[in-house]
């Protein structure tokens, strides 16, 4: 096995991962369904269930885990500050992006999203495994210091303040029906005032193994909707699952992006939140 330090970009293609399989400093994380992982996965990948990425409260279903939950996640990942984490799923990158966001909240940025996930890997005919390997426990696990968490997360009270002051641009990446309030997924439907709508899956190419469309295309579409890339943006969905991929797209585009992990499950369940129903602002 090799132990070279890895220098991989935030978005990598399947062929870029192949030469590094077996590297001791590489942790490949599989967020597919358990039934998929048991049948086949990228060699050396560990399986993580999405429930370890979120904390649920009465009004919010996708919050960043508390300190104990984050420590548990790091133990499952079994990573040190010297590791590089490559994440993939079977849905285009939403759960994978969410895990990367969790790690970014801890100040750990040695992360890569595998473009297209397991679909792209299989499409390229790269090797798979059904074995679950015993991984040597890391002694110097990544330190969890929750008091330092700021970027790239924004909480309800701060977002509300920015919304009331009209000082924030917001990307709602849910479905159009959720955005307009036609589909109810909380006590109230609609969207956060000033939020513009661009569904997360619009960025995926379903004819090319769920890889991202060219970033230039996605940026142009977002700009046509009125987004300004020289200004910060906040992204949200229902539980900061789908917006996991949107967050990654924002980073890839060089955007100053934060995710609101309380998301619509919190905003829509609170009876004091300002809400707009209907179409996007012009």
Rosetta blueprint (number, residue, H / E / L):
1 X L
2 X L
3 X L
4 X L
5 X L
6 X L
7 X L
8 X L
9 X L
10 X L
11 X E
12 X E
13 X L
14 X H
15 X H
16 X H
17 X H
18 X H
19 X L
20 X L
21 X L
22 X L
23 X L
24 X L
25 X L
26 X E
27 X E
28 X E
29 X E
30 X E
31 X L
32 X L
33 X L
34 X H
35 X H
36 X H
37 X H
38 X H
39 X H
40 X L
41 X E
42 X E
43 X L
44 X L
45 X L
46 X E
47 X E
48 X L
49 X L
50 X H
51 X H
52 X H
53 X H
54 X L
55 X E
56 X L
57 X L
58 X L
59 X L
60 X L
61 X L
62 X L
63 X E
64 X L
65 X L
66 X L
67 X H
68 X H
69 X H
70 X H
71 X H
72 X H
73 X H
74 X H
75 X H
76 X H
77 X H
78 X L
79 X L
80 X L
81 X L
82 X L
83 X L
84 X E
85 X E
86 X E
87 X E
88 X E
89 X L
90 X L
91 X L
92 X L
93 X L
94 X H
95 X H
96 X H
97 X H
98 X H
99 X H
100 X H
101 X H
102 X H
103 X H
104 X H
105 X H
106 X L
107 X L
108 X L
109 X L
110 X L
111 X E
112 X E
113 X E
114 X E
115 X L
116 X L
117 X H
118 X H
119 X H
120 X H
121 X H
122 X H
123 X H
124 X L
125 X L
126 X L
127 X L
128 X E
129 X E
130 X L
131 X L
132 X L
133 X L
134 X L
135 X L
136 X L
137 X L
138 X L
139 X L
140 X L
141 X L
142 X L
143 X L
144 X L
145 X L
146 X H
147 X H
148 X H
149 X L
150 X L
151 X L
152 X L
153 X E
154 X L
155 X L
156 X H
157 X H
158 X H
159 X H
160 X H
161 X H
162 X H
163 X H
164 X H
165 X L
166 X L
167 X L
168 X L
169 X E
170 X E
171 X E
172 X E
173 X L
174 X L
175 X L
176 X H
177 X H
178 X H
179 X H
180 X H
181 X L
182 X L
183 X L
184 X L
185 X L
186 X L
187 X L
188 X L
189 X L
190 X L
191 X E
192 X L
193 X L
194 X L
195 X E
196 X E
197 X E
198 X L
199 X L
200 X H
201 X H
202 X H
203 X H
204 X E
205 X E
206 X L
207 X L
208 X L
209 X L
210 X L
211 X E
212 X E
213 X L
214 X L
215 X H
216 X H
217 X H
218 X H
219 X H
220 X H
221 X H
222 X H
223 X H
224 X H
225 X L
226 X L
227 X L
228 X L
229 X L
230 X L
231 X L
232 X L
233 X E
234 X E
235 X E
236 X E
237 X L
238 X L
239 X L
240 X L
241 X L
242 X L
243 X H
244 X H
245 X H
246 X H
247 X H
248 X H
249 X H
250 X H
251 X H
252 X H
253 X L
254 X L
255 X L
256 X L
257 X E
258 X E
259 X E
260 X L
261 X L
262 X L
263 X H
264 X H
265 X H
266 X H
267 X H
268 X L
269 X L
270 X L
271 X L
272 X L
273 X L
274 X L
275 X L
276 X E
277 X L
278 X L
279 X L
280 X L
281 X L
282 X L
